[in-house]
Amino acid sequence: MIRVAVTGAAGRMGRTLVQAIDEASDLELGAALERSDSDFLGTDAGELAGVGRLNVAIGADIDAVLEAFDVLIDFTVPAATLVHAERCAAAGKALVIGTTGFDDAGLAQIRAAATQVPILMAPNMSVGVNLVFKLLQIAAETLGDSVDIEVIEAHHRHKIDAPSGTAVRMGEILAEATGRRLADVAVYGREGITGERKRETIGFETIRAGDIVGDHTVLFAGLGERIEITHRAHSRMNFAQGALRASRFLAGAQPGMYDMQGLLGF
């Protein structure tokens, strides 16, 4: 039995993770964490997630529960994730990171932690999205400079970073496959007299509205035809299941940095 800790346990993703862990026969919830100012501290994580009492109270101190889990799943914010990475590295605990929005210094800190423990980090834990990543690589390599490429993404109104980490990763894959550098060709939104579109541009359009879980479409537009590759998430459970798959993988892994593409054999 793999013992899993969930950070942000009172949030939308956290509750979904608790539900998914409760349904898994080979996993159990070992700990649940939240911010120190959360109204849900002391609440049973299972009852909050709607699966019944699990006798795991939501706490704020990771040091107090380090012996209660084998793998930590973190879908929070960069500042919190970096603290968790440091503590997990010191305690020899594996870490699944679904948080996005890290700067270069934060990424370097995570890579340093991965020299001590196994860490799987992905901008999107969905198996379907990671399959789409591979399809985008194939499409971009095949179509090359004969098409214009645009990335359109939509998420719920509460998402704090834009474009999404998934959209940025899509852009990186598209740029690499066409021999470009994303920082040189990305255009994040357009307004006013922008001039004619340059072929090498990779455009990003961002939508934030309502309770959209996550939609991503990459448009390859050529002369007389266009190809659209789309992934739509209908619930957070697909992200949770991917995170659990990552947890199982890390339970037997050596220290190092891993991603979903490698886990899936891509």
Secondary structure by P-SEA (a helix, b strand, c coil): cbbbbbcccccaaaaaaaaaaaacccccccbbbbccccccccccccccccccccccccccccccccccccbbbbcccaaaaaaaaaaaaaabbbbbbccccccaaaaaaaaaaaacbbbbbbccccaaaaaaaaaaaaaaaaacccbbbbbbbbbcccccccccaaaaaaaaaaaaaacccccccccccccccccccccccbbbbbbbcccccbbbbbbbccccbbbbbbbbbccaaaaaaaaaaaaaaacccccccccccccccc
